[in-house]
Each structure stands twice: as C-alpha cells, then as structure tokens.
Amino acid sequence: MRKIKLIWALPALVALVLLCLPKPSAAAADKHYVIASDATYAPYDFQDKHGDYVGIDQDLLAAIAKKEGFTYTMKPMTFNAATQSVSSGQADGVIAGMTITDERKQVFDFADPYYQTGIAWATASGSRIHSLEQLKGKTVALKTGTSGAEYAESIRNQYGFNIKYFSDSDTVYRDVINGNSVATFGDMPVIQYAIKNGLKLSIVNQKDPFEAGDNGFAVKKGANPALIAAFNRGLAAIKADGTYDKIIAKYLNAKQSTFVGDKSNNTSVWGILKSNRQAFLDGLLQTLYLTVVGIVLASLFGLVLGVLGVMRHPFFRGLSTTIIYFFRGMPMLVLAFFIYIGLPSVLDVKIPAFVAGVLTLVLNEGAYTGAFVRGGFAAVDSGQMEAARSLGLSHGQALRRVIIPQGLKLMVPSFINQFIITLKDTSLLSAIGILELTQTGTLIVTRNSQGFRVWAIIAVIYLVVITLLTLLSNWVEKRTRA
Ligand code: ASN
C-alpha cells in the first residue's frame, strides 16, 4: 500500500507543476500581452530611480497601448533572452531597441520602424586606437545576439581581432573602460547616451555609423498580426498628435539625463541604500520567495528520489539513478534556458519565468538532494535492516520505521548545505528575467555606475540571509537531535 503511494508521489509532483502552467494564448484573446525587453538599454529601456521602466521604447509602447486600448506586462531581461522569449512563444512581442534586419525577418514580423539607428564603435576615452586596422590581435567586447555583435563578427577575420561576449551593455562598456578589451560595437544612440551620462568611452565613427538601420517592435512570425496592426495604428496616431516627438526629445535632446549616472544622487553606501530601498527590498523578497518554494519542493522531490533509490525493485533504483544523473549533470543555467525557452517552443505552452525558475531549482537541487538522501539511507548500518526484518517487519516497514528515521538524522547537515546552495543558485535565474536580488543589482548599477558599492551591498545582503538561514537550520538540527 505504502509503496503504491510513493510511486504516485513523483507523477503527482509533475502534475502539480503542470497545473500551474497557464493555457497558451489565453493572454492574447483579452488583449493583454506579455512584452519582453532589454533590461538595461538606455535610452531605449531602463529603470529610473523609482524602479519604473522608462526610455524611448517604454514610453512609446505605453502611449501606443493607451491609444489602442490594450494592456501588457513588461518582462525586462537580457536582449538575447528577450528575442528568444518571443521566438519560442513565451512573450507576445519584443521592444528593445531592436534593429530590423533581413535575417531577423525570417523569424519575426516587425511593425513599422520607430527610430533610425546605426552601429558605432567605441574605445575607452584616451585610447590610442583610432582605426579598425589597429584592432589586430586585440579583444573586442560585444553584447550577445545583437546587431552590433553581428556586425563585428562579420569584419572579425578582415581585421583579425578576438571577441568576448557579455549579456548586457553595461558590463560590455565597463570591460572596455577597465581596459580588459579595447573596443565595442553597438547602437550609436545607446553609446552616445552612455557617454553623455559620464561613461568614459569615445566613439570613433561618430559621423559615419556602420549599417544604418531602423528599430522596430517585433512579434513571432505569423503569430500576432493584430498586435502589429495595433502598434502601427498607435504609432501613426502618436506621431500625428506630437507625443512621439516629445518622447524622443525627452530622452535624446536633454543635456544630461537625470536618469542614468545621476551625479546629484548621494553615492555613498547609505545614499545608494536609501534611494534604492524599494528595489533592494523587492529583489530580496523575490529571492526569498524563490528560495523557500525551491527548498520545500526540491526537498520533497529529493526525498522521493532518495527513497526510490533504496527500494528493492531495480526499476525504482534505476529510475532514481537516471533522474539524479540527468539533472545533476546539467548546468543549472542550461536547464533554466531549456525549460524557459526550449520547452515552450515545442510544447506550445507558456511557462511563466517564476514557474520555470522554480522547476529549474526543483530538478537541479532535487537531484543533489536525492543523491545525499539515497546515500544517507544506504549509510544506516545494514544490521538495522536485518534486525528489523528478523523482528518480522516487511522490507517496506523496515525502511519506513527503522532506516528512514535514522537516515534522515544523518542527512540534516547535508540538507542545511543544500538550502544555502539553493539560495545562492537563485541568482542564476536572473538570466531568464526573474527580478531577484542579482538582477536588481544589475539594474541599479546601470543607473548609478556604482558597481563596487552596489555589488558589495548585494553580497552583504546574501551573507546576512545565509547566516539567518544557517542559524535557523542549526536550531532545527538541534531539535531533531534531542
Ligand atoms: N540594437 C540591438 C539589436 O538589434 C538591440 C539591443 O542590444 N537591445 O541587436
């Protein structure tokens, strides 16, 4: 009887997660869309000091949505993840200073262009590099999946430079400023804006951008003609009533933006904490929420795997070994992308980032937990099983009443260790657009350029939470020993 319950536990867990998945395209029907964007791409997309997403793209979309009467949820992430979210059907549209290219037209439908752009190349201010020929043998920093990166890749052999990739623009610029790489290629208005806001970069081809092109809003090819039509109508309307010009002027004509690199702000640690209080708090809460849900479900999953691993029937032991082997062997980031971007495109379902994140934690941390749980049960002296059996208990009863209780006590330190690892691993989920503590740090650094202080604050917050978690776990451990 008990054995049967255990067999059902695994599918039940999977069913529970599947139940959490929303039905595909339910959102489109009621004119509520999920729109992906680049989290850090000023002046197109960035967070202001109140934590609101602003910028040319954000303001244009808000004005267009208002005119057209649709609503949307904005999902800021890396540019690469944003475009993949749309091509896999996870998001309905993307607005991210995205350049319209022929190659992209194979995968996306673009709305009418909303801004003209071109590719600039820039070095650190004061650099001696002034021509592409001088890049020979040097390293260039690029942002993954962008038109700037694509252009640099196309001339790489001709000029003989090496390439290094990052997932957000701010890290690219810092790499150049810090001298780890000598130049970067990216959108002209974005680099100009960064310079205007104090970044020590200089553009080499200021008057002569490569590959002039247009920015466009995009949806997955063939998937959402109604949204494209609405965007086009709305864009024409805001151009006609002057809203469009106001938005462009607001971000591009201002002498120095007060949004990014705001020098008037207090940049002491205290000042940063104070002016970003809400962002830190929201990020921390999201991290804690992910951690708690992740720990509870991963522990349950791990316990099931561990028990399956010591059952008598070789099928269950094999099942446990295979699942542990598979999910323990896969890098967590790959698993997160597979669940968030890979699965939806073949299954035709939308998996919200939070659900994808929790599933990643459950599978990955659960596999590790399963391994030590199985080991813990196996570590219980074999005489215990023999003694229990000789007292007339069945194998299952002996497992349940004798082996499992003793094994669980042995595992307490491993559980505590795994809890801490789970908390730290949540930071990887920033890659699929979950706005937890690490992603919060990235957004704040983009705004205030105070990398050292912001990352120090984030590190201390993690340490404090880990200390509290350890104290709590130790307390529980003492109680289980008593
Ligand atoms: N301009 C870039 C591109 O189209 C977009 C970005 O980096 N957000 O690839």
Boltz pocket constraint, residues with backbone or C-beta under 6 A from the ligand:
constraints:
  - pocket:
      binder: B
      contacts: [[A, 38], [A, 41], [A, 79], [A, 96], [A, 97], [A, 98], [A, 99], [A, 100], [A, 143], [A, 145], [A, 146], [A, 147], [A, 148], [A, 187]]
      max_distance: 6.0
